[in-house]
Amino acid sequence: MGVRSEQVSRSIATMAHTAPLQSPRRRLMVGCGVAAAWGASAGAWAGEALTIRFSHVVAPDTPKGLAVERFRQLVQQRTGGRIQVAVYPDGQLYGDHDEMQALQLGAVEMLAPSLSKFGRIGFPEFELFDLPYFFPDMASVQQVTQGPLGQRMLDRLARQRLVGLGFMDNGFKHMSANRPLLEPAHFAGLRMRVQASRVIASHMRALGARPVTLSFSETKRALSTGVVDGTENPISNFWTQGMHQVQTDLSLTHHGYLGYAVVANQRFWSGMGAADRALVGQALREALAHGNQIAQLENDKALAELRSAGQTRIHGPSTRQAEQMRLAAEPVHAELAKRIGAHWLVDVRDAFTSA
């Protein structure tokens, strides 16, 4: 190993060890220094020991957490430990608001951000996945994410020094609060936590609620203190974050999809040797296939555990209520079509209706 490459490896190892103790601003400043060192040693990692820091904001026992853990295991097994994947769940390194910047600066190597986050960095077409009542089921989502349209979307990320490596499912979202949320009138006056998505915020306003953007890691505390009244989540996130402890009612609205894209820092990815890049890419594809296969099982398991815990009342909308909710969402579709071009909505719908 050359002197410069050895210095870079020491810098990466030091940062991975100390980052959880640093503020986000400090971590990003350190990350800039590490990224600069990488720039001087691109291509030097072929065949060398390497640590890939993979940061995400959810619990290890969610569909995302389990898929990332499978990826870690596969890489370690197939390289005999030469390449390690250091996983930082639950926002230990970075949260919703700073993880994308951290990746672009090289402060981490890989992320799996929710698809909503890509709109904020210049890819508003990813907000299609946030549209309420757009995808009828998971098979329809996967016709897009596993097909040529999904690959085209991933390829576009190169404009922001990101390498799009694949899509990861969680599941469909449901509404929670301290009262049932089954029709638009039930949302009147509520402060609903949302992630930073113009589409999701628009949906909450269409329902008569006030959207409040908060990091995922801050949501349970905000619910418990009354900063917000309710939120939306797949059941696995609702359960593993303990939101049932601070929300009396969960309404199975099945109104929108939540998924992620696995992305890598472009300099890091191109700096790996071709053989290592192929090995890591194959391990990730297998891990994503595993995660996508178990996503619904994990949500079903979480719902069963939630029912068993008995702390939260669980409701389902009637046919009339579900139709009211769908009609309320129609202006949200029109607003996004005007902003990004109606052709995107047509292309996505064609991808899952023509299969």
Secondary structure in CASP SS format (residue, H / E / C, confidence):
PFRMAT SS
TARGET T0000
AUTHOR 0000-0000-0000
METHOD secondary structure of the structure
MODEL  1
M C 1.00
G C 1.00
V H 1.00
R H 1.00
S H 1.00
E H 1.00
Q H 1.00
V H 1.00
S H 1.00
R H 1.00
S H 1.00
I H 1.00
A H 1.00
T H 1.00
M H 1.00
A H 1.00
H H 1.00
T H 1.00
A H 1.00
P H 1.00
L H 1.00
Q C 1.00
S C 1.00
P H 1.00
R H 1.00
R H 1.00
R H 1.00
L H 1.00
M H 1.00
V H 1.00
G H 1.00
C H 1.00
G H 1.00
V H 1.00
A H 1.00
A H 1.00
A H 1.00
W H 1.00
G H 1.00
A H 1.00
S C 1.00
A C 1.00
G C 1.00
A C 1.00
W C 1.00
A C 1.00
G C 1.00
E C 1.00
A C 1.00
L E 1.00
T E 1.00
I E 1.00
R E 1.00
F E 1.00
S E 1.00
H C 1.00
V C 1.00
V C 1.00
A C 1.00
P C 1.00
D C 1.00
T C 1.00
P H 1.00
K H 1.00
G H 1.00
L H 1.00
A H 1.00
V H 1.00
E H 1.00
R H 1.00
F H 1.00
R H 1.00
Q H 1.00
L H 1.00
V H 1.00
Q H 1.00
Q H 1.00
R H 1.00
T H 1.00
G C 1.00
G C 1.00
R C 1.00
I E 1.00
Q E 1.00
V E 1.00
A E 1.00
V E 1.00
Y E 1.00
P C 1.00
D C 1.00
G C 1.00
Q C 1.00
L C 1.00
Y C 1.00
G C 1.00
D C 1.00
H C 1.00
D C 1.00
E H 1.00
M H 1.00
Q H 1.00
A H 1.00
L H 1.00
Q H 1.00
L H 1.00
G C 1.00
A C 1.00
V C 1.00
E C 1.00
M E 1.00
L E 1.00
A C 1.00
P C 1.00
S E 1.00
L H 1.00
S H 1.00
K H 1.00
F H 1.00
G H 1.00
R H 1.00
I H 1.00
G C 1.00
F C 1.00
P H 1.00
E H 1.00
F H 1.00
E H 1.00
L H 1.00
F H 1.00
D H 1.00
L C 1.00
P C 1.00
Y C 1.00
F C 1.00
F C 1.00
P C 1.00
D C 1.00
M H 1.00
A H 1.00
S H 1.00
V H 1.00
Q H 1.00
Q H 1.00
V H 1.00
T H 1.00
Q C 1.00
G C 1.00
P H 1.00
L H 1.00
G H 1.00
Q H 1.00
R H 1.00
M H 1.00
L H 1.00
D H 1.00
R H 1.00
L H 1.00
A H 1.00
R H 1.00
Q H 1.00
R C 1.00
L E 1.00
V E 1.00
G E 1.00
L E 1.00
G E 1.00
F E 1.00
M E 1.00
D E 1.00
N E 1.00
G E 1.00
F E 1.00
K E 1.00
H E 1.00
M E 1.00
S E 1.00
A E 1.00
N C 1.00
R C 1.00
P C 1.00
L C 1.00
L C 1.00
E C 1.00
P H 1.00
A H 1.00
H H 1.00
F H 1.00
A C 1.00
G C 1.00
L C 1.00
R E 1.00
M E 1.00
R E 1.00
V E 1.00
Q C 1.00
A C 1.00
S C 1.00
R H 1.00
V H 1.00
I H 1.00
A H 1.00
S H 1.00
H H 1.00
M H 1.00
R H 1.00
A H 1.00
L C 1.00
G C 1.00
A C 1.00
R E 1.00
P E 1.00
V E 1.00
T E 1.00
L C 1.00
S C 1.00
F H 1.00
S H 1.00
E H 1.00
T H 1.00
K H 1.00
R H 1.00
A H 1.00
L H 1.00
S H 1.00
T H 1.00
G C 1.00
V C 1.00
V C 1.00
D C 1.00
G E 1.00
T E 1.00
E E 1.00
N E 1.00
P C 1.00
I H 1.00
S H 1.00
N H 1.00
F H 1.00
W H 1.00
T H 1.00
Q C 1.00
G C 1.00
M H 1.00
H H 1.00
Q H 1.00
V C 1.00
Q C 1.00
T C 1.00
D E 1.00
L E 1.00
S E 1.00
L E 1.00
T E 1.00
H E 1.00
H E 1.00
G E 1.00
Y E 1.00
L E 1.00
G E 1.00
Y E 1.00
A E 1.00
V E 1.00
V E 1.00
A E 1.00
N E 1.00
Q H 1.00
R H 1.00
F H 1.00
W H 1.00
S H 1.00
G H 1.00
M C 1.00
G C 1.00
A H 1.00
A H 1.00
D H 1.00
R H 1.00
A H 1.00
L H 1.00
V H 1.00
G H 1.00
Q H 1.00
A H 1.00
L H 1.00
R H 1.00
E H 1.00
A H 1.00
L H 1.00
A H 1.00
H H 1.00
G H 1.00
N H 1.00
Q H 1.00
I H 1.00
A H 1.00
Q H 1.00
L H 1.00
E H 1.00
N H 1.00
D H 1.00
K H 1.00
A H 1.00
L H 1.00
A H 1.00
E H 1.00
L H 1.00
R H 1.00
S H 1.00
A H 1.00
G C 1.00
Q C 1.00
T C 1.00
R E 1.00
I E 1.00
H E 1.00
G C 1.00
P C 1.00
S C 1.00
T H 1.00
R H 1.00
Q H 1.00
A H 1.00
E H 1.00
Q H 1.00
M H 1.00
R H 1.00
L H 1.00
A H 1.00
A H 1.00
E H 1.00
P H 1.00
V H 1.00
H H 1.00
A H 1.00
E H 1.00
L H 1.00
A H 1.00
K H 1.00
R H 1.00
I H 1.00
G C 1.00
A H 1.00
H H 1.00
W H 1.00
L H 1.00
V H 1.00
D H 1.00
V H 1.00
R H 1.00
D H 1.00
A H 1.00
F H 1.00
T H 1.00
S C 1.00
A C 1.00
END
